[in-house]
Amino acid sequence: MQIRLLQVADRAEWQVLWAAYQDFYNMEVKADTTELTWTRFHDANAPLYALGAFSDGKLIGIVHFLFHLSSATTGPYCYLQDLFTSPSSRRQGVGSALIEAVYERASQEGASRVYWLTHETNAEAIKLYEKVAQRSGFIQYRKLLT
């Protein structure tokens, strides 16, 4: 398995996994937002990144992450926003390898933490997350504005 930043030529394969991620979470990201997101991955001025896991040249997993400042540290935090592996690649170490790759990138950027959210019903992901990180105990609140 190879993990690397997604390149412009990876768009079609990424689109398939991105759509499957949305289906998994019963959400819909508008086409113009998806286009903007893809553009941001390749914009040196945007703090949004996408890594892909490849096996035999085929994209089998994706992770999106970003860096942001914090009032509690001098360096950034890293937010792991989206993680998805193809159903046929699950339980083969793809998710943990993508998380480890984000840890490496975050360390290189001087981040003091990597954090993420998952839905409380995502039992398979929680099993993995319990192995690679610690549950913070914080509860998320949100108010949708749009």
N, CA, C and O atoms as a DFTB+ gen file, in Angstrom:
584 C
 N C O
     1  1       0.845      -1.179       0.000
     2  2       0.000       0.000       0.000
     3  2       0.891       1.242       0.000
     4  3       1.890       1.313       0.716
     5  1       0.511       2.195      -0.803
     6  2       1.215       3.471      -0.868
     7  2       0.245       4.566      -0.422
     8  3      -0.923       4.572      -0.808
     9  1       0.748       5.487       0.395
    10  2      -0.052       6.634       0.806
    11  2       0.655       7.889       0.327
    12  3       1.852       8.075       0.544
    13  1      -0.120       8.749      -0.332
    14  2       0.459       9.993      -0.850
    15  2      -0.637      11.039      -0.980
    16  3      -1.828      10.733      -0.925
    17  1      -0.198      12.289      -1.155
    18  2      -1.142      13.355      -1.439
    19  2      -1.863      13.047      -2.740
    20  3      -1.265      12.547      -3.693
    21  1      -3.151      13.350      -2.768
    22  2      -3.887      13.156      -4.008
    23  2      -3.452      14.186      -5.036
    24  3      -3.192      15.345      -4.713
    25  1      -3.379      13.741      -6.270
    26  2      -2.992      14.596      -7.387
    27  2      -4.213      14.867      -8.262
    28  3      -5.222      14.169      -8.168
    29  1      -4.112      15.870      -9.099
    30  2      -5.225      16.245      -9.964
    31  2      -5.723      15.035     -10.764
    32  3      -6.926      14.887     -10.981
    33  1      -4.820      14.190     -11.193
    34  2      -5.188      13.014     -11.996
    35  2      -5.985      11.973     -11.204
    36  3      -6.549      11.053     -11.796
    37  1      -6.038      12.103      -9.888
    38  2      -6.759      11.146      -9.036
    39  2      -8.237      11.508      -8.866
    40  3      -8.963      10.824      -8.145
    41  1      -8.677      12.567      -9.521
    42  2     -10.024      13.099      -9.290
    43  2     -11.124      12.050      -9.440
    44  3     -11.973      11.929      -8.556
    45  1     -11.132      11.305     -10.512
    46  2     -12.234      10.364     -10.766
    47  2     -12.325       9.304      -9.666
    48  3     -13.418       8.995      -9.189
    49  1     -11.195       8.756      -9.268
    50  2     -11.218       7.740      -8.213
    51  2     -11.616       8.358      -6.871
    52  3     -12.366       7.752      -6.106
    53  1     -11.120       9.555      -6.588
    54  2     -11.505      10.243      -5.356
    55  2     -13.003      10.489      -5.338
    56  3     -13.658      10.301      -4.313
    57  1     -13.545      10.910      -6.472
    58  2     -14.975      11.226      -6.567
    59  2     -15.828      10.018      -6.171
    60  3     -16.856      10.174      -5.512
    61  1     -15.408       8.832      -6.567
    62  2     -16.143       7.611      -6.228
    63  2     -16.150       7.404      -4.711
    64  3     -17.200       7.139      -4.125
    65  1     -14.984       7.525      -4.080
    66  2     -14.916       7.337      -2.626
    67  2     -15.614       8.469      -1.881
    68  3     -16.245       8.232      -0.851
    69  1     -15.509       9.688      -2.386
    70  2     -16.173      10.832      -1.763
    71  2     -17.691      10.636      -1.799
    72  3     -18.376      10.925      -0.818
    73  1     -18.209      10.157      -2.903
    74  2     -19.648       9.888      -3.010
    75  2     -20.061       8.766      -2.053
    76  3     -21.116       8.843      -1.424
    77  1     -19.240       7.738      -1.945
    78  2     -19.545       6.630      -1.031
    79  2     -19.513       7.105       0.425
    80  3     -20.324       6.664       1.239
    81  1     -18.591       7.989       0.748
    82  2     -18.527       8.584       2.101
    83  2     -19.835       9.315       2.401
    84  3     -20.412       9.156       3.476
    85  1     -20.290      10.106       1.452
    86  2     -21.536      10.847       1.647
    87  2     -22.720       9.890       1.815
    88  3     -23.587      10.112       2.661
    89  1     -22.754       8.840       1.018
    90  2     -23.818       7.840       1.158
    91  2     -23.791       7.197       2.540
    92  3     -24.831       7.002       3.169
    93  1     -22.591       6.873       2.999
    94  2     -22.439       6.235       4.304
    95  2     -23.044       7.098       5.407
    96  3     -23.711       6.591       6.309
    97  1     -22.807       8.402       5.324
    98  2     -23.301       9.319       6.350
    99  2     -24.653       9.956       5.992
   100  3     -25.100      10.887       6.661
   101  1     -25.297       9.449       4.938
   102  2     -26.597       9.984       4.515
   103  2     -26.566      11.498       4.397
   104  3     -27.430      12.198       4.925
   105  1     -25.563      11.985       3.701
   106  2     -25.419      13.420       3.501
   107  2     -25.206      13.692       2.017
   108  3     -24.855      12.799       1.246
   109  1     -25.423      14.927       1.644
   110  2     -25.188      15.308       0.257
   111  2     -24.413      16.614       0.236
   112  3     -24.857      17.625       0.779
   113  1     -23.264      16.578      -0.392
   114  2     -22.468      17.782      -0.589
   115  2     -22.746      18.251      -2.011
   116  3     -22.620      17.488      -2.968
   117  1     -23.120      19.501      -2.130
   118  2     -23.456      20.054      -3.449
   119  2     -22.265      19.950      -4.395
   120  3     -21.112      19.981      -3.968
   121  1     -22.559      19.827      -5.672
   122  2     -21.518      19.670      -6.693
   123  2     -20.544      20.840      -6.688
   124  3     -19.342      20.632      -6.847
   125  1     -21.034      22.065      -6.508
   126  2     -20.115      23.209      -6.510
   127  2     -19.223      23.206      -5.277
   128  3     -18.082      23.664      -5.340
   129  1     -19.728      22.694      -4.153
   130  2     -18.898      22.587      -2.947
   131  2     -17.849      21.500      -3.122
   132  3     -16.703      21.666      -2.704
   133  1     -18.236      20.392      -3.738
   134  2     -17.269      19.332      -4.021
   135  2     -16.170      19.847      -4.944
   136  3     -14.992      19.551      -4.738
   137  1     -16.549      20.607      -5.946
   138  2     -15.562      21.183      -6.869
   139  2     -14.614      22.117      -6.130
   140  3     -13.401      22.069      -6.335
   141  1     -15.162      22.960      -5.279
   142  2     -14.341      23.882      -4.501
   143  2     -13.402      23.118      -3.563
   144  3     -12.230      23.470      -3.429
   145  1     -13.916      22.089      -2.926
   146  2     -13.087      21.273      -2.031
   147  2     -11.921      20.663      -2.797
   148  3     -10.778      20.720      -2.346
   149  1     -12.213      20.078      -3.956
   150  2     -11.146      19.475      -4.761
   151  2     -10.110      20.529      -5.145
   152  3      -8.910      20.258      -5.113
   153  1     -10.561      21.714      -5.502
   154  2      -9.650      22.805      -5.862
   155  2      -8.786      23.186      -4.660
   156  3      -7.587      23.422      -4.808
   157  1      -9.377      23.245      -3.496
   158  2      -8.626      23.614      -2.285
   159  2      -7.517      22.614      -1.963
   160  3      -6.453      23.001      -1.479
   161  1      -7.760      21.335      -2.228
   162  2      -6.712      20.339      -1.984
   163  2      -5.433      20.661      -2.758
   164  3      -4.338      20.287      -2.339
   165  1      -5.574      21.341      -3.861
   166  2      -4.439      21.612      -4.751
   167  2      -4.020      23.077      -4.748
   168  3      -3.247      23.508      -5.604
   169  1      -4.525      23.830      -3.797
   170  2      -4.203      25.247      -3.654
   171  2      -3.196      25.402      -2.516
   172  3      -3.505      25.118      -1.359
   173  1      -2.005      25.849      -2.850
   174  2      -0.941      25.990      -1.842
   175  2      -1.314      26.965      -0.726
   176  3      -0.702      26.929       0.342
   177  1      -2.295      27.828      -0.945
   178  2      -2.703      28.790       0.076
   179  2      -3.857      28.303       0.942
   180  3      -4.253      28.995       1.880
   181  1      -4.397      27.142       0.651
   182  2      -5.505      26.590       1.444
   183  2      -4.955      25.530       2.400
   184  3      -4.131      24.707       2.001
   185  1      -5.402      25.544       3.650
   186  2      -4.868      24.581       4.626
   187  2      -5.610      23.241       4.617
   188  3      -5.647      22.558       5.640
   189  1      -6.196      22.857       3.492
   190  2      -6.960      21.617       3.376
   191  2      -6.185      20.626       2.510
   192  3      -5.716      20.969       1.425
   193  1      -6.058      19.395       3.004
   194  2      -5.229      18.392       2.331
   195  2      -5.999      17.088       2.170
   196  3      -6.926      16.800       2.927
   197  1      -5.602      16.311       1.180
   198  2      -6.190      14.994       0.953
   199  2      -5.075      13.999       0.664
   200  3      -4.247      14.207      -0.222
   201  1      -5.073      12.924       1.425
   202  2      -4.169      11.809       1.186
   203  2      -4.988      10.644       0.669
   204  3      -6.167      10.499       0.993
   205  1      -4.353       9.823      -0.134
   206  2      -5.000       8.617      -0.628
   207  2      -4.149       7.403      -0.338
   208  3      -2.919       7.469      -0.344
   209  1      -4.820       6.293      -0.083
   210  2      -4.150       5.001       0.057
   211  2      -4.379       4.246      -1.246
   212  3      -5.510       4.114      -1.712
   213  1      -3.298       3.760      -1.819
   214  2      -3.355       3.074      -3.101
   215  2      -2.830       1.650      -2.946
   216  3      -1.833       1.404      -2.267
   217  1      -3.524       0.726      -3.592
   218  2      -3.076      -0.662      -3.647
   219  2      -3.118      -1.087      -5.104
   220  3      -4.158      -0.992      -5.756
   221  1      -2.007      -1.547      -5.602
   222  2      -1.891      -1.921      -7.018
   223  2      -2.378      -0.793      -7.927
   224  3      -3.028      -1.038      -8.943
   225  1      -2.052       0.452      -7.546
   226  2      -2.393       1.614      -8.348
   227  2      -3.830       2.079      -8.228
   228  3      -4.210       3.059      -8.869
   229  1      -4.647       1.399      -7.419
   230  2      -6.060       1.754      -7.266
   231  2      -6.268       2.463      -5.931
   232  3      -5.750       2.024      -4.904
   233  1      -7.022       3.555      -5.947
   234  2      -7.332       4.309      -4.729
   235  2      -8.329       3.521      -3.893
   236  3      -9.433       3.222      -4.349
   237  1      -7.936       3.184      -2.664
   238  2      -8.791       2.363      -1.798
   239  2      -9.190       3.078      -0.513
   240  3     -10.009       2.564       0.248
   241  1      -8.623       4.253      -0.261
   242  2      -8.987       4.992       0.938
   243  2      -8.561       6.445       0.818
   244  3      -7.585       6.777       0.145
   245  1      -9.330       7.313       1.500
   246  2      -9.024       8.744       1.489
   247  2      -9.115       9.300       2.904
   248  3      -9.846       8.791       3.753
   249  1      -8.359      10.347       3.123
   250  2      -8.466      11.105       4.361
   251  2      -8.259      12.575       4.017
   252  3      -7.349      12.930       3.268
   253  1      -9.119      13.422       4.579
   254  2      -9.024      14.878       4.419
   255  2      -8.680      15.462       5.782
   256  3      -9.204      15.023       6.806
   257  1      -7.799      16.452       5.786
   258  2      -7.412      17.060       7.060
   259  2      -7.007      18.502       6.823
   260  3      -6.711      18.915       5.702
   261  1      -7.005      19.252       7.910
   262  2      -6.628      20.661       7.830
   263  2      -5.917      21.079       9.099
   264  3      -6.026      20.427      10.138
   265  1      -5.191      22.171       8.997
   266  2      -4.490      22.746      10.140
   267  2      -5.148      24.055      10.522
   268  3      -5.591      24.809       9.655
   269  1      -5.212      24.329      11.818
   270  2      -5.751      25.604      12.281
   271  2      -5.038      26.032      13.557
   272  3      -4.486      25.212      14.291
   273  1      -5.066      27.323      13.795
   274  2      -4.449      27.874      14.994
   275  2      -5.279      27.526      16.219
   276  3      -6.451      27.162      16.114
   277  1      -4.654      27.644      17.374
   278  2      -5.331      27.375      18.640
   279  2      -4.959      28.455      19.638
   280  3      -3.856      29.000      19.596
   281  1      -5.869      28.756      20.521
   282  2      -5.574      29.717      21.594
   283  2      -4.761      29.078      22.707
   284  3      -4.314      29.775      23.618
   285  1      -4.562      27.765      22.654
   286  2      -3.884      27.061      23.736
   287  2      -2.461      26.621      23.406
   288  3      -1.760      26.096      24.271
   289  1      -2.027      26.830      22.162
   290  2      -0.692      26.396      21.766
   291  2      -0.079      27.415      20.811
   292  3      -0.777      28.243      20.226
   293  1       1.227      27.335      20.670
   294  2       1.888      28.218      19.711
   295  2       1.826      27.651      18.301
   296  3       1.856      28.399      17.323
   297  1       1.739      26.337      18.198
   298  2       1.645      25.691      16.895
   299  2       0.201      25.362      16.564
   300  3      -0.707      25.649      17.343
   301  1      -0.004      24.760      15.410
   302  2      -1.364      24.444      14.993
   303  2      -1.893      23.153      15.610
   304  3      -1.147      22.358      16.182
   305  1      -3.190      22.976      15.477
   306  2      -3.849      21.690      15.684
   307  2      -4.153      21.145      14.292
   308  3      -4.218      21.896      13.319
   309  1      -4.335      19.844      14.213
   310  2      -4.714      19.208      12.962
   311  2      -6.069      18.537      13.161
   312  3      -6.239      17.705      14.052
   313  1      -7.017      18.907      12.328
   314  2      -8.344      18.307      12.366
   315  2      -8.468      17.320      11.217
   316  3      -8.391      17.702      10.049
   317  1      -8.658      16.068      11.549
   318  2      -8.879      15.017      10.567
   319  2     -10.381      15.042      10.276
   320  3     -11.190      14.622      11.104
   321  1     -10.741      15.531       9.104
   322  2     -12.142      15.818       8.829
   323  2     -12.911      14.627       8.263
   324  3     -14.013      14.334       8.726
   325  1     -12.356      13.945       7.281
   326  2     -13.061      12.847       6.627
   327  2     -12.103      11.678       6.437
   328  3     -10.964      11.864       6.009
   329  1     -12.564      10.484       6.755
   330  2     -11.789       9.265       6.541
   331  2     -12.729       8.226       5.972
   332  3     -13.802       7.979       6.523
   333  1     -12.327       7.615       4.868
   334  2     -13.175       6.595       4.258
   335  2     -12.307       5.602       3.508
   336  3     -11.361       5.982       2.819
   337  1     -12.639       4.327       3.649
   338  2     -11.980       3.284       2.866
   339  2     -13.049       2.519       2.086
   340  3     -14.194       2.404       2.524
   341  1     -12.664       2.014       0.955
   342  2     -13.607       1.226       0.172
   343  2     -14.042       0.020       1.005
   344  3     -13.228      -0.553       1.729
   345  1     -15.302      -0.367       0.912
   346  2     -15.784      -1.498       1.715
   347  2     -14.942      -2.767       1.551
   348  3     -14.748      -3.507       2.515
   349  1     -14.447      -3.019       0.357
   350  2     -13.644      -4.230       0.137
   351  2     -12.256      -4.150       0.766
   352  3     -11.555      -5.159       0.851
   353  1     -11.855      -2.957       1.207
   354  2     -10.524      -2.778       1.802
   355  2     -10.560      -2.650       3.324
   356  3      -9.522      -2.437       3.950
   357  1     -11.713      -2.774       3.906
   358  2     -11.837      -2.594       5.353
   359  2     -11.205      -3.753       6.103
   360  3     -11.122      -4.878       5.612
   361  1     -10.760      -3.432       7.318
   362  2     -10.110      -4.393       8.228
   363  2      -8.795      -4.927       7.650
   364  3      -8.373      -6.041       7.961
   365  1      -8.157      -4.113       6.802
   366  2      -6.865      -4.496       6.225
   367  2      -5.781      -3.481       6.572
   368  3      -4.695      -3.512       5.994
   369  1      -6.069      -2.585       7.508
   370  2      -5.076      -1.620       7.949
   371  2      -5.047      -0.327       7.162
   372  3      -4.174       0.510       7.392
   373  1      -5.978      -0.139       6.239
   374  2      -5.985       1.062       5.408
   375  2      -6.308       2.292       6.249
   376  3      -5.601       3.297       6.179
   377  1      -7.360       2.217       7.034
   378  2      -7.744       3.355       7.877
   379  2      -6.655       3.745       8.847
   380  3      -6.340       4.927       8.984
   381  1      -6.073       2.766       9.526
   382  2      -5.012       3.097      10.486
   383  2      -3.786       3.656       9.777
   384  3      -3.121       4.541      10.314
   385  1      -3.476       3.163       8.591
   386  2      -2.333       3.696       7.838
   387  2      -2.586       5.144       7.431
   388  3      -1.672       5.969       7.479
   389  1      -3.818       5.461       7.031
   390  2      -4.144       6.847       6.677
   391  2      -4.057       7.755       7.905
   392  3      -3.551       8.874       7.813
   393  1      -4.538       7.288       9.034
   394  2      -4.439       8.078      10.267
   395  2      -2.982       8.300      10.631
   396  3      -2.596       9.414      10.986
   397  1      -2.180       7.271      10.551
   398  2      -0.742       7.400      10.863
   399  2      -0.072       8.388       9.915
   400  3       0.817       9.134      10.326
   401  1      -0.491       8.402       8.648
   402  2       0.074       9.355       7.690
   403  2      -0.306      10.787       8.072
   404  3       0.502      11.703       7.918
   405  1      -1.519      10.984       8.565
   406  2      -1.916      12.308       9.041
   407  2      -1.091      12.680      10.272
   408  3      -0.644      13.819      10.397
   409  1      -0.890      11.729      11.179
   410  2      -0.041      12.004      12.351
   411  2       1.337      12.493      11.909
   412  3       1.874      13.451      12.464
   413  1       1.896      11.830      10.912
   414  2       3.230      12.194      10.415
   415  2       3.232      13.602       9.838
   416  3       4.116      14.400      10.148
   417  1       2.251      13.909       9.006
   418  2       2.159      15.252       8.416
   419  2       1.965      16.303       9.499
   420  3       2.572      17.372       9.447
   421  1       1.118      16.000      10.481
   422  2       0.865      16.941      11.568
   423  2       2.131      17.188      12.375
   424  3       2.416      18.323      12.757
   425  1       2.874      16.154      12.630
   426  2       4.134      16.299      13.351
   427  2       5.109      17.172      12.570
   428  3       5.780      18.028      13.147
   429  1       5.187      16.958      11.266
   430  2       6.063      17.769      10.421
   431  2       5.675      19.241      10.450
   432  3       6.537      20.111      10.330
   433  1       4.385      19.528      10.608
   434  2       3.885      20.903      10.639
   435  2       3.943      21.520      12.034
   436  3       3.558      22.675      12.214
   437  1       4.417      20.766      13.018
   438  2       4.529      21.277      14.381
   439  2       3.221      21.259      15.152
   440  3       3.092      21.949      16.163
   441  1       2.254      20.488      14.694
   442  2       0.971      20.394      15.401
   443  2       1.153      19.630      16.711
   444  3       1.931      18.680      16.794
   445  1       0.426      20.065      17.715
   446  2       0.511      19.392      19.010
   447  2      -0.571      18.334      19.189
   448  3      -0.517      17.550      20.136
   449  1      -1.551      18.302      18.290
   450  2      -2.576      17.264      18.369
   451  2      -3.258      17.082      17.027
   452  3      -3.329      17.986      16.195
   453  1      -3.757      15.866      16.861
   454  2      -4.655      15.530      15.763
   455  2      -5.946      15.085      16.434
   456  3      -5.922      14.302      17.383
   457  1      -7.061      15.582      15.944
   458  2      -8.343      15.195      16.527
   459  2      -9.382      15.044      15.432
   460  3      -9.208      15.548      14.323
   461  1     -10.469      14.343      15.754
   462  2     -11.542      14.133      14.804
   463  2     -12.811      13.738      15.532
   464  3     -12.817      13.501      16.740
   465  1     -13.880      13.674      14.766
   466  2     -15.194      13.271      15.257
   467  2     -15.639      12.042      14.488
   468  3     -15.188      11.801      13.368
   469  1     -16.514      11.278      15.083
   470  2     -17.231      10.245      14.352
   471  2     -18.617      10.149      14.952
   472  3     -18.853      10.576      16.081
   473  1     -19.515       9.592      14.196
   474  2     -20.867       9.434      14.712
   475  2     -20.885       8.300      15.735
   476  3     -20.189       7.296      15.584
   477  1     -21.683       8.480      16.765
   478  2     -21.730       7.495      17.849
   479  2     -22.200       6.120      17.390
   480  3     -21.973       5.135      18.093
   481  1     -22.848       6.024      16.234
   482  2     -23.311       4.734      15.717
   483  2     -22.281       4.051      14.814
   484  3     -22.520       2.935      14.351
   485  1     -21.160       4.687      14.558
   486  2     -20.149       4.136      13.649
   487  2     -19.233       3.173      14.424
   488  3     -18.062       3.463      14.665
   489  1     -19.790       2.045      14.797
   490  2     -19.104       1.096      15.681
   491  2     -17.789       0.582      15.102
   492  3     -16.809       0.444      15.833
   493  1     -17.754       0.297      13.807
   494  2     -16.520      -0.215      13.200
   495  2     -15.398       0.816      13.296
   496  3     -14.267       0.477      13.643
   497  1     -15.709       2.061      12.990
   498  2     -14.690       3.109      13.083
   499  2     -14.246       3.299      14.518
   500  3     -13.055       3.474      14.776
   501  1     -15.170       3.270      15.448
   502  2     -14.824       3.462      16.860
   503  2     -13.846       2.391      17.327
   504  3     -12.938       2.688      18.103
   505  1     -14.011       1.150      16.870
   506  2     -13.061       0.087      17.226
   507  2     -11.642       0.468      16.804
   508  3     -10.688       0.292      17.562
   509  1     -11.520       0.993      15.584
   510  2     -10.211       1.422      15.100
   511  2      -9.709       2.605      15.914
   512  3      -8.563       2.601      16.366
   513  1     -10.538       3.605      16.107
   514  2     -10.117       4.831      16.789
   515  2      -9.664       4.560      18.212
   516  3      -8.749       5.220      18.705
   517  1     -10.285       3.607      18.874
   518  2      -9.882       3.252      20.239
   519  2      -8.459       2.682      20.262
   520  3      -7.790       2.729      21.294
   521  1      -8.002       2.150      19.141
   522  2      -6.654       1.587      19.052
   523  2      -5.595       2.635      18.747
   524  3      -4.439       2.467      19.136
   525  1      -5.966       3.722      18.054
   526  2      -4.959       4.664      17.556
   527  2      -4.996       6.031      18.232
   528  3      -4.164       6.889      17.937
   529  1      -5.959       6.240      19.141
   530  2      -6.079       7.543      19.811
   531  2      -6.838       7.364      21.124
   532  3      -7.293       6.267      21.451
   533  1      -6.964       8.451      21.861
   534  2      -7.699       8.430      23.109
   535  2      -8.967       9.269      22.936
   536  3      -8.955      10.324      22.301
   537  1     -10.037       8.780      23.506
   538  2     -11.296       9.536      23.487
   539  2     -11.146      10.725      24.423
   540  3     -10.714      10.568      25.565
   541  1     -11.498      11.901      23.949
   542  2     -11.249      13.128      24.705
   543  2     -12.275      13.386      25.798
   544  3     -11.975      14.088      26.764
   545  1     -13.447      12.850      25.672
   546  2     -14.488      13.115      26.652
   547  2     -15.322      14.347      26.349
   548  3     -16.317      14.605      27.026
   549  1     -14.923      15.113      25.335
   550  2     -15.686      16.301      24.980
   551  2     -16.906      15.913      24.149
   552  3     -16.873      14.943      23.392
   553  1     -17.953      16.662      24.298
   554  2     -19.186      16.464      23.552
   555  2     -19.321      17.613      22.570
   556  3     -19.115      18.773      22.928
   557  1     -19.664      17.290      21.341
   558  2     -19.815      18.331      20.325
   559  2     -21.228      18.902      20.351
   560  3     -22.207      18.163      20.457
   561  1     -21.321      20.216      20.252
   562  2     -22.577      20.911      20.051
   563  2     -22.476      21.659      18.735
   564  3     -21.389      22.082      18.342
   565  1     -23.594      21.824      18.056
   566  2     -23.567      22.571      16.801
   567  2     -24.909      23.247      16.567
   568  3     -25.960      22.794      17.020
   569  1     -24.824      24.327      15.853
   570  2     -25.998      25.022      15.362
   571  2     -25.754      25.276      13.893
   572  3     -24.812      25.981      13.530
   573  1     -26.581      24.715      13.052
   574  2     -26.434      24.921      11.628
   575  2     -26.920      26.320      11.256
   576  3     -27.989      26.752      11.686
   577  1     -26.138      27.005      10.470
   578  2     -26.446      28.386      10.103
   579  2     -26.922      28.528       8.665
   580  3     -27.452      29.574       8.291
   581  1     -26.743      27.519       7.877
   582  2     -27.218      27.571       6.486
   583  2     -27.973      26.328       6.124
   584  3     -28.445      26.199       4.994
